[in-house]
Amino acid sequence: MKKAIIYLFFFFFIIINTSFTILSESILIRIYAHLKVTSVQIIQSKGNYYVMADATTILKTKNTDVLKFNLINDSVNLMLNDSFKGRYKYIKIIGSNDAEFKIKLLNPDRKIRTYQNNISLSVVEEGLKLINEVELNNYIAGVTEAEAGSRTTLEFYKVQSILARTFALAHINKHVNEGFSLCDQVHCQAYFGKPKDSNICSAINLTQNLVVVDENLNLIIAAFHSNCGGQTANSEDVWGAKTSYLRSISDSFSLKMPNSKWERRMLTDDWLSYLKLKHNIPIEKENIRQAALKFNQESRKIYLECNNTKIPLKNVRQDLQLKSTFFNILPLGKDSILFIGRGYGHGLGLCQEGAIKMGKLGYNYTQILNFYYQNTQLIDLHKLNFFKDE
């Protein structure tokens, strides 16, 4: 893990020409990773940019210049303000430290987003691969808004930014074999470019370089979810592996928040058919049938038990697309059952809505993190001993 962090600071440094500075502590993020992009438009909105094509500088752009890129066979076709500039294998748009640009996907059609720093384009799997080479703080700011939403408390932004930084550094090599570090999808971290809320940048500055580590100074798995419904989960109950810090706790802060409760109605026959076909439960037996129609969790359980068969609740949640595994089942007349649920998400680590409530009640970011992650500490990443023997 520590070697992976080293790559962040030494592998991704670039030196441009004398009018540009070193873009240090940068990270490579593939954007629009879930889409097959064949046409895109980029407009410089701030700073200065050079365009390099196949390792040669071919032009310098100015504000309002429109660059259009189209996939043509195995190459990228470049247009500047409707003027053809060439066809290349690899194009990189390199900006000054304060540079920003707007991206408009043309095919498929998507709304405009604003990104910072640099971007490269190449061809992969019959589509354009777009990689944003972005300063770490700018990336963390974008992730914070994408994962936390906007217009929340400064203290919660601090919490989310620390977790975003911790996750990014712990997973810096996730896509290294594909030529980048992370993508913009939720299995890495959601990232939609520059945030709109200025308070996020303040939160980044106020928590500069802070990460969460366990008792062995290893970066933690920075798990979080929307709402735990009053109780978080143990890591081994969800992911199978026990950690010292993802422990189940009682969380009254999450109650009476928007995602603390939910309900789902389902036909009785559909529920019983699911149990029989998916889990081979003999629902034709009356005692088993009745047990399947009444299920109660005063505290979080791991399994739904029928006929001495243990069905993992995480499988039920996934199969039925439920908001959480924390639910009761009650008969609703003769033909239906009602799932009465609590919380939204897997229940591990930080409960976002609980943390927001804590921030509003005056708890600081350190207190919030210590509440949800047991046996951890905050540390300046530059003070970590990267070269410590593992």
C-alpha positions as CSV (number, residue, x, y, z in Angstrom):
1,M,0.0,0.0,0.0
2,K,2.8,2.4,0.9
3,K,4.5,1.7,-2.4
4,A,1.3,2.6,-4.2
5,I,1.2,5.9,-2.4
6,I,4.8,6.6,-3.6
7,Y,3.7,6.3,-7.2
8,L,1.3,9.2,-6.6
9,F,4.1,11.5,-5.8
10,F,6.9,10.3,-8.1
11,F,5.4,8.5,-11.0
12,F,2.8,11.1,-12.1
13,F,5.0,14.2,-12.0
14,I,5.2,16.0,-15.4
15,I,7.4,18.9,-16.5
16,I,6.0,21.1,-19.3
17,N,7.8,24.2,-20.8
18,T,9.1,27.3,-19.0
19,S,5.7,29.0,-18.8
20,F,4.2,26.0,-16.9
21,T,5.1,24.6,-13.6
22,I,5.4,21.0,-12.3
23,L,2.0,19.5,-11.8
24,S,2.8,17.7,-8.5
25,E,0.8,15.3,-6.5
26,S,-1.4,14.5,-9.5
27,I,-3.5,11.5,-10.2
28,L,-4.8,10.0,-13.4
29,I,-8.6,9.6,-13.5
30,R,-10.5,8.1,-16.4
31,I,-13.7,10.1,-16.9
32,Y,-16.9,8.9,-18.6
33,A,-15.5,5.4,-18.0
34,H,-18.9,3.7,-18.3
35,L,-19.6,5.2,-21.7
36,K,-18.5,4.4,-25.3
37,V,-17.5,8.0,-26.3
38,T,-17.0,8.6,-30.0
39,S,-17.3,12.4,-30.2
40,V,-16.4,15.1,-27.7
41,Q,-16.0,18.9,-27.6
42,I,-13.6,20.7,-25.2
43,I,-13.6,24.4,-24.6
44,Q,-10.8,26.2,-22.6
45,S,-12.4,28.3,-19.9
46,K,-9.5,29.4,-17.7
47,G,-5.7,29.5,-17.9
48,N,-3.4,28.6,-20.8
49,Y,-3.3,25.3,-22.7
50,Y,-1.0,23.6,-25.2
51,V,-2.1,20.7,-27.3
52,M,0.4,17.9,-27.9
53,A,-0.3,15.3,-30.5
54,D,1.8,12.1,-30.7
55,A,4.4,13.8,-28.5
56,T,4.7,17.0,-30.6
57,T,3.3,20.4,-29.6
58,I,1.0,21.4,-32.4
59,L,-0.9,24.5,-31.1
60,K,-1.7,26.8,-28.2
61,T,-5.3,27.5,-27.4
62,K,-7.0,30.6,-26.1
63,N,-10.2,31.1,-24.2
64,T,-13.4,30.2,-26.2
65,D,-11.4,28.1,-28.6
66,V,-13.4,25.0,-29.4
67,L,-11.6,21.7,-29.8
68,K,-13.6,18.8,-31.3
69,F,-12.4,15.2,-31.2
70,N,-14.0,12.4,-33.2
71,L,-13.1,8.7,-33.3
72,I,-12.1,7.7,-36.8
73,N,-11.1,4.0,-37.0
74,D,-8.2,3.7,-34.6
75,S,-7.3,7.4,-34.4
76,V,-8.5,10.7,-33.0
77,N,-9.6,13.3,-35.4
78,L,-8.9,16.9,-34.2
79,M,-10.7,20.0,-35.2
80,L,-10.0,23.5,-33.9
81,N,-12.9,26.0,-34.4
82,D,-14.1,23.8,-37.4
83,S,-10.6,23.7,-38.9
84,F,-9.1,20.3,-39.4
85,K,-5.8,19.9,-37.5
86,G,-4.9,16.3,-38.1
87,R,-5.5,12.7,-37.0
88,Y,-3.5,11.2,-34.2
89,K,-3.1,8.2,-31.9
90,Y,-2.7,10.2,-28.7
91,I,-3.6,13.8,-27.8
92,K,-2.8,15.6,-24.6
93,I,-4.1,19.0,-23.6
94,I,-1.7,20.5,-21.0
95,G,-2.6,23.5,-18.9
96,S,-1.2,25.9,-16.4
97,N,-1.8,25.2,-12.7
98,D,-5.1,27.2,-12.6
99,A,-6.3,25.9,-16.0
100,E,-9.9,24.7,-16.5
101,F,-11.8,23.4,-19.4
102,K,-15.4,22.4,-20.2
103,I,-16.3,19.1,-21.7
104,K,-19.4,18.4,-23.8
105,L,-19.9,14.8,-25.0
106,L,-21.5,14.9,-28.4
107,N,-21.9,11.1,-28.8
108,P,-23.3,10.0,-26.6
109,D,-24.9,13.3,-25.7
110,R,-24.3,14.5,-22.1
111,K,-24.4,17.8,-20.2
112,I,-21.4,20.0,-20.0
113,R,-19.0,19.4,-17.1
114,T,-16.0,21.5,-15.9
115,Y,-12.7,19.9,-15.2
116,Q,-9.3,21.2,-14.0
117,N,-5.7,20.7,-15.1
118,N,-4.9,18.3,-18.0
119,I,-6.7,15.8,-20.2
120,S,-5.5,13.2,-22.7
121,L,-7.4,11.3,-25.4
122,S,-6.7,8.0,-27.1
123,V,-8.5,5.1,-28.6
124,V,-9.5,2.0,-26.7
125,E,-12.1,-0.7,-27.5
126,E,-13.7,1.3,-30.3
127,G,-14.2,4.4,-28.2
128,L,-12.3,7.4,-26.9
129,K,-10.4,7.0,-23.6
130,L,-10.5,10.3,-21.7
131,I,-8.0,10.7,-18.8
132,N,-8.0,13.7,-16.5
133,E,-4.6,14.3,-15.1
134,V,-5.7,16.4,-12.1
135,E,-4.0,17.7,-8.9
136,L,-4.9,15.5,-6.0
137,N,-6.7,18.3,-4.1
138,N,-8.8,19.2,-7.1
139,Y,-9.7,15.5,-7.5
140,I,-10.6,15.2,-3.8
141,A,-12.8,18.3,-4.1
142,G,-14.7,16.8,-7.0
143,V,-15.2,13.5,-5.3
144,T,-16.4,15.2,-2.1
145,E,-19.2,16.9,-3.9
146,A,-20.1,13.9,-6.0
147,E,-20.2,11.6,-3.0
148,A,-21.6,14.0,-0.4
149,G,-23.9,16.2,-2.4
150,S,-23.9,20.0,-2.2
151,R,-25.1,22.6,0.4
152,T,-24.2,20.5,3.5
153,T,-22.1,21.5,6.5
154,L,-18.5,22.5,6.3
155,E,-17.7,19.9,9.0
156,F,-19.2,17.1,6.9
157,Y,-17.3,18.2,3.9
158,K,-14.1,17.9,6.0
159,V,-15.1,14.3,6.9
160,Q,-15.9,13.3,3.3
161,S,-12.7,14.9,1.9
162,I,-10.5,13.0,4.3
163,L,-12.2,9.8,3.4
164,A,-12.0,10.5,-0.3
165,R,-8.2,11.2,0.1
166,T,-7.7,8.0,2.1
167,F,-9.6,5.9,-0.4
168,A,-7.8,7.4,-3.4
169,L,-4.3,6.8,-1.9
170,A,-5.2,3.2,-0.8
171,H,-6.4,2.3,-4.3
172,I,-4.0,4.3,-6.4
173,N,-3.1,1.2,-8.5
174,K,-6.6,-0.1,-9.1
175,H,-6.5,0.5,-12.8
176,V,-2.7,0.8,-13.3
177,N,-2.6,-1.9,-15.9
178,E,-5.1,0.2,-18.0
179,G,-2.9,3.2,-17.9
180,F,-4.6,5.3,-15.2
181,S,-5.1,5.2,-11.4
182,L,-8.9,5.4,-10.8
183,C,-12.0,5.9,-12.8
184,D,-15.0,8.2,-12.1
185,Q,-17.5,5.4,-11.3
186,V,-18.7,4.4,-7.8
187,H,-16.6,1.2,-7.6
188,C,-13.7,3.7,-7.4
189,Q,-15.2,7.0,-6.4
190,A,-17.8,9.1,-8.1
191,Y,-16.1,12.2,-9.8
192,F,-17.8,14.7,-12.0
193,G,-15.1,17.4,-12.2
194,K,-14.9,20.7,-10.4
195,P,-17.3,21.2,-7.5
196,K,-19.8,24.0,-7.5
197,D,-19.8,24.6,-3.7
198,S,-16.9,26.8,-2.6
199,N,-17.1,25.4,0.9
200,I,-15.7,22.2,-0.4
201,C,-12.4,23.9,-1.3
202,S,-12.3,25.4,2.2
203,A,-12.8,21.9,3.7
204,I,-9.9,20.5,1.6
205,N,-7.6,23.3,2.7
206,L,-8.5,22.9,6.4
207,T,-7.8,19.1,6.2
208,Q,-4.8,19.3,4.0
209,N,-2.9,16.0,3.7
210,L,-5.0,14.2,6.4
211,V,-5.8,10.5,6.0
212,V,-7.2,7.9,8.3
213,V,-5.0,5.0,9.4
214,D,-5.5,1.9,11.6
215,E,-3.3,0.9,14.5
216,N,-0.6,-0.4,12.1
217,L,-0.5,2.9,10.2
218,N,-2.2,1.3,7.2
219,L,-4.7,3.4,5.3
220,I,-8.2,2.1,6.2
221,I,-10.9,0.9,3.9
222,A,-12.8,4.2,3.9
223,A,-16.3,2.6,3.6
224,F,-19.4,4.8,3.9
225,H,-23.1,4.6,3.1
226,S,-26.1,6.9,3.2
227,N,-27.9,5.8,6.4
228,C,-27.4,2.9,8.8
229,G,-30.9,3.0,10.2
230,G,-29.6,3.3,13.8
231,Q,-26.9,0.6,13.8
232,T,-23.8,0.2,11.6
233,A,-22.6,-3.2,10.5
234,N,-19.4,-5.3,11.1
235,S,-17.2,-5.7,8.1
236,E,-17.1,-9.5,8.3
237,D,-20.9,-9.6,8.1
238,V,-20.9,-7.7,4.8
239,W,-17.6,-8.4,3.1
240,G,-16.4,-11.5,5.0
241,A,-13.2,-10.0,6.3
242,K,-12.9,-8.7,9.8
243,T,-11.2,-5.3,10.5
244,S,-10.5,-3.6,13.8
245,Y,-12.2,-0.4,12.8
246,L,-15.4,-1.3,10.9
247,R,-17.3,-2.4,13.9
248,S,-21.0,-2.3,14.5
249,I,-22.1,0.7,16.7
250,S,-25.4,2.1,17.8
251,D,-26.0,5.3,15.9
252,S,-28.9,7.5,17.1
253,F,-27.7,10.4,14.9
254,S,-29.0,8.6,11.8
255,L,-32.6,8.4,13.1
256,K,-35.2,10.7,11.7
257,M,-33.1,11.5,8.7
258,P,-34.4,11.3,5.1
259,N,-33.2,7.7,4.5
260,S,-33.6,6.3,7.9
261,K,-36.8,4.4,7.1
262,W,-38.3,2.7,4.0
263,E,-41.0,0.3,3.0
264,R,-41.5,-2.1,0.2
265,R,-44.6,-4.1,-0.6
266,M,-44.4,-7.5,-2.4
267,L,-46.8,-10.2,-3.4
268,T,-46.7,-13.1,-1.0
269,D,-46.5,-15.6,-3.9
270,D,-43.5,-13.7,-5.4
271,W,-41.7,-13.8,-2.1
272,L,-42.3,-17.5,-1.5
273,S,-41.4,-18.4,-5.1
274,Y,-38.1,-16.4,-4.7
275,L,-37.3,-18.4,-1.5
276,K,-38.0,-21.7,-3.2
277,L,-36.4,-21.2,-6.5
278,K,-33.3,-19.2,-5.3
279,H,-32.7,-20.9,-2.0
280,N,-34.6,-24.2,-2.2
281,I,-36.8,-23.4,0.8
282,P,-39.7,-25.9,1.1
283,I,-42.4,-23.2,1.4
284,E,-45.2,-25.8,0.9
285,K,-44.7,-26.7,4.6
286,E,-47.0,-24.5,6.7
287,N,-44.6,-23.9,9.6
288,I,-41.8,-22.9,7.2
289,R,-44.2,-20.8,5.2
290,Q,-45.4,-18.9,8.2
291,A,-41.8,-18.3,9.4
292,A,-40.9,-16.9,6.0
293,L,-43.8,-14.4,6.2
294,K,-42.7,-13.0,9.6
295,F,-39.2,-11.9,10.2
296,N,-38.0,-9.4,12.8
297,Q,-34.7,-7.6,13.4
298,E,-34.4,-5.6,16.6
299,S,-30.7,-5.3,15.9
300,R,-28.8,-6.2,12.7
301,K,-28.8,-9.8,11.7
302,I,-26.6,-11.6,9.1
303,Y,-29.1,-14.3,8.0
304,L,-32.8,-14.9,7.4
305,E,-33.3,-18.4,8.8
306,C,-35.9,-20.8,7.3
307,N,-36.0,-24.6,7.9
308,N,-32.5,-24.5,9.4
309,T,-31.3,-22.8,6.2
310,K,-29.4,-19.6,6.6
311,I,-30.0,-17.1,3.7
312,P,-27.5,-14.2,3.8
313,L,-29.5,-11.0,4.0
314,K,-27.0,-9.3,1.7
315,N,-28.1,-11.7,-1.0
316,V,-31.7,-11.0,-0.4
317,R,-31.0,-7.3,-0.6
318,Q,-29.1,-7.6,-3.8
319,D,-31.6,-10.0,-5.5
320,L,-34.7,-7.9,-4.6
321,Q,-32.9,-4.5,-4.9
322,L,-33.8,-3.5,-1.4
323,K,-32.3,-0.3,0.2
324,S,-30.7,-2.3,3.1
325,T,-30.5,-5.6,4.9
326,F,-31.9,-4.1,8.0
327,F,-35.6,-4.9,7.6
328,N,-38.6,-6.7,9.2
329,I,-41.2,-8.7,7.2
330,L,-44.9,-8.5,8.1
331,P,-48.0,-10.1,6.4
332,L,-50.1,-7.5,4.7
333,G,-53.5,-9.1,4.2
334,K,-53.7,-12.4,2.4
335,D,-51.8,-11.6,-0.7
336,S,-48.9,-9.3,0.2
337,I,-46.1,-8.8,2.6
338,L,-44.5,-5.6,3.7
339,F,-40.7,-5.0,4.1
340,I,-40.3,-2.4,6.8
341,G,-36.7,-1.3,6.5
342,R,-34.2,1.0,8.2
343,G,-31.3,2.7,6.5
344,Y,-29.9,2.9,3.0
345,G,-26.7,1.1,1.9
346,H,-24.4,-1.6,3.2
347,G,-24.1,-0.1,6.7
348,L,-20.3,-0.2,6.9
349,G,-18.3,2.7,8.3
350,L,-19.5,6.2,8.0
351,C,-23.2,6.8,8.0
352,Q,-23.4,10.0,5.9
353,E,-26.7,11.3,7.3
354,G,-25.6,10.5,10.8
355,A,-22.4,12.4,10.2
356,I,-24.3,15.4,8.8
357,K,-26.5,15.4,11.9
358,M,-23.4,15.3,14.1
359,G,-21.9,18.2,12.3
360,K,-25.1,20.3,12.8
361,L,-25.0,19.4,16.5
362,G,-21.5,20.8,16.8
363,Y,-19.3,17.8,16.6
364,N,-16.0,18.3,14.8
365,Y,-14.6,16.2,12.0
366,T,-12.2,14.3,14.3
367,Q,-15.0,13.3,16.6
368,I,-17.2,12.2,13.8
369,L,-14.5,10.0,12.3
370,N,-13.6,8.5,15.6
371,F,-17.2,7.7,16.2
372,Y,-17.7,5.7,13.0
373,Y,-14.2,4.2,12.7
374,Q,-13.0,2.5,15.8
375,N,-9.3,2.2,16.7
376,T,-8.1,4.7,14.1
377,Q,-6.2,8.0,14.0
378,L,-5.8,10.9,11.6
379,I,-2.3,11.5,10.3
380,D,-0.6,13.8,7.8
381,L,0.2,11.5,4.9
382,H,3.7,13.2,4.5
383,K,4.6,11.9,8.0
384,L,3.9,8.3,7.1
385,N,7.0,6.2,6.8
386,F,6.6,5.1,3.1
387,F,9.8,3.1,3.3
388,K,8.9,1.1,6.4
389,D,9.5,-2.6,6.1
390,E,6.3,-4.4,5.6
